[in-house]
């Protein structure tokens, strides 16, 4: 069962990252009853959902891209370094552990590793627009487009890692943005939220 889910999830995430919502949706309908994926604009809702899903000793944790700098406004600090031993192995009551859903792990921290349930926070660095996907980097105090193909592939692979770390299921948090903050305009996030729903991911 684990192998079946991993294979299906890998293909689903491939289509999603490629921007093909039709193929992603068709595939997700074949295993969504075995592997739940939800999306929300509210971080507290995401945390409550993931906590409600985990049983007994199942692990949970919050992940984000290493360049998701503007998630800082949501209380998610990707520049804070975790201690892997404490994050992965600490008990639920340890504020440094993944279970506490405070310290964030990036693609560098979790590559090759897994949790049972993941909360993936999605910033404006990887956007899905009606015209296609867009790749951005936050540098200094503003977003800059990634022009080189290699850096675009790097970003896509980062999200591929983040979206394939959960063994049992995951919830994706897409901020609503804030139009009074030019670095977090709602347009940076709204189309991505809509795209994820077109892939078959339901709102929690």
QUIPE-V622187 format. One record per run of one state. SS is the DSSP state (helix for helix, strand for strand, loop for the rest). FROM is the first residue (numbers start at 1). LEN is the number of residues. If there is no record, write none. Layout:
# QUIPE-V622187
ss:from:len
SS:FROM:LEN
SS:FROM:LEN
This chain:
# QUIPE-V622187
ss:from:len
loop:1:1
helix:2:17
loop:19:2
helix:21:8
loop:29:7
strand:36:5
loop:41:2
helix:43:11
loop:54:6
strand:60:5
loop:65:4
helix:69:6
loop:75:9
helix:84:6
loop:90:8
helix:98:3
loop:101:4
strand:105:1
loop:106:1
helix:107:4
loop:111:4
strand:115:8
loop:123:3
strand:126:4
loop:130:2
strand:132:8
loop:140:2
strand:142:4
loop:146:3
helix:149:14
loop:163:3
strand:166:9
loop:175:11
helix:186:3
loop:189:1
helix:190:9
loop:199:3
strand:202:2
loop:204:1
